[in-house]
Amino acid sequence: MENKSILERHLFQLENKLLLPEIRTSKEELTNLLSDNFFEFGSSGKVLYKDEEISAATLGIVKMTMSDFEIHLMSDEIVLATYRIYNELNNQHSLRSSIWKLVNGQWKMHFHQGTKIPL
């Protein structure tokens, strides 16, 4: 198991990458970051699957700020990441959670959920 603080920094960087327009619009980058069986319960209420619907069109361009990032070790190969997001475009806050799995030596997001917080 990696040192927890090193792993936390690494997963924080990966989560932040997924907020960048150049990553969200790149099928290659998304393929590298998301597991083959990835799915998401979006804050929009939609369920998205990597092999069906994940694309720049469904993800959209965002301007978000992450805070309160923490990881929770589930095993040597599975980590739950939790954090808050502020979407500057629509002035909306949300709680986020992601499950990351170590696949062939690389951390990949397996599941993600966004839950809007009422204003």
C-alpha positions as CSV (number, residue, x, y, z in Angstrom):
1,M,0.0,0.0,0.0
2,E,1.3,3.4,-0.9
3,N,1.8,5.9,1.9
4,K,-1.7,7.4,2.5
5,S,-0.7,11.0,2.1
6,I,1.1,10.3,-1.2
7,L,-1.9,8.3,-2.4
8,E,-4.2,11.1,-1.3
9,R,-2.2,13.7,-3.3
10,H,-2.2,11.4,-6.3
11,L,-5.9,10.8,-6.3
12,F,-6.6,14.5,-5.7
13,Q,-4.6,15.2,-8.9
14,L,-6.5,12.6,-10.8
15,E,-9.9,14.0,-9.6
16,N,-8.8,17.5,-10.6
17,K,-7.7,16.3,-14.0
18,L,-11.3,15.1,-14.6
19,L,-12.4,18.7,-14.2
20,L,-10.2,20.1,-16.9
21,P,-11.8,20.8,-20.4
22,E,-8.9,19.2,-22.3
23,I,-9.4,16.0,-20.3
24,R,-13.2,15.9,-20.4
25,T,-13.1,16.3,-24.2
26,S,-10.4,13.6,-24.8
27,K,-11.6,10.0,-25.3
28,E,-8.0,8.9,-24.8
29,E,-7.6,10.6,-21.5
30,L,-11.0,9.4,-20.2
31,T,-10.1,5.9,-21.3
32,N,-6.9,6.2,-19.2
33,L,-8.6,7.5,-16.1
34,L,-11.8,5.5,-16.0
35,S,-12.1,1.8,-15.5
36,D,-13.7,-0.3,-18.2
37,N,-16.8,-0.8,-16.0
38,F,-17.1,2.8,-14.9
39,F,-20.5,4.3,-14.2
40,E,-21.7,7.5,-12.6
41,F,-24.8,8.8,-10.8
42,G,-24.6,12.4,-11.9
43,S,-25.8,15.4,-10.0
44,S,-28.1,15.9,-12.9
45,G,-29.9,12.6,-12.0
46,K,-28.6,10.8,-15.0
47,V,-26.7,7.5,-14.9
48,L,-23.8,7.5,-17.2
49,Y,-21.7,4.5,-18.4
50,K,-18.2,4.7,-19.9
51,D,-19.0,2.3,-22.7
52,E,-22.2,3.9,-23.7
53,E,-22.5,7.6,-23.0
54,I,-19.4,9.2,-21.6
55,S,-18.2,11.9,-24.0
56,A,-17.5,15.6,-24.1
57,A,-21.1,16.1,-25.0
58,T,-22.4,14.3,-21.9
59,L,-19.8,15.6,-19.5
60,G,-19.8,19.2,-20.7
61,I,-17.3,22.0,-19.9
62,V,-17.2,23.0,-16.3
63,K,-15.6,25.5,-14.0
64,M,-15.4,23.8,-10.7
65,T,-13.4,24.2,-7.5
66,M,-12.7,21.2,-5.3
67,S,-12.4,21.3,-1.5
68,D,-12.5,19.1,1.6
69,F,-10.8,16.2,-0.3
70,E,-10.3,13.0,1.7
71,I,-9.6,9.4,1.0
72,H,-10.9,6.4,2.8
73,L,-8.9,3.2,2.3
74,M,-11.3,0.2,1.6
75,S,-8.4,-2.2,0.8
76,D,-4.9,-2.1,-0.7
77,E,-6.5,-1.8,-4.2
78,I,-9.8,0.2,-3.5
79,V,-10.2,3.7,-2.2
80,L,-13.2,5.9,-1.6
81,A,-12.6,9.6,-2.3
82,T,-15.0,12.2,-0.9
83,Y,-15.0,16.0,-1.5
84,R,-17.1,19.1,-2.2
85,I,-17.4,20.9,-5.5
86,Y,-18.4,24.4,-6.2
87,N,-19.6,24.9,-9.8
88,E,-18.8,28.5,-10.6
89,L,-21.0,28.5,-13.8
90,N,-24.3,27.9,-12.0
91,N,-23.3,28.8,-8.4
92,Q,-24.1,25.3,-7.2
93,H,-22.4,23.2,-4.5
94,S,-22.3,19.4,-4.5
95,L,-21.0,16.5,-2.5
96,R,-18.9,14.1,-4.5
97,S,-17.7,10.5,-4.0
98,S,-15.6,8.3,-6.2
99,I,-14.4,4.8,-6.0
100,W,-10.8,4.3,-7.3
101,K,-9.4,0.8,-8.1
102,L,-5.8,-0.1,-8.7
103,V,-5.8,-1.9,-12.1
104,N,-2.5,-3.2,-13.4
105,G,-0.6,-0.7,-11.3
106,Q,-2.7,2.3,-12.3
107,W,-5.5,4.0,-10.3
108,K,-8.7,4.1,-12.3
109,M,-12.1,5.6,-11.3
110,H,-14.7,2.9,-11.1
111,F,-17.7,4.8,-9.8
112,H,-18.6,8.4,-9.2
113,Q,-21.6,10.2,-7.6
114,G,-22.5,13.8,-7.4
115,T,-25.2,15.1,-5.1
116,K,-26.4,18.7,-5.2
117,I,-26.5,20.6,-1.9
118,P,-29.5,23.0,-1.7
119,L,-28.5,26.7,-1.7
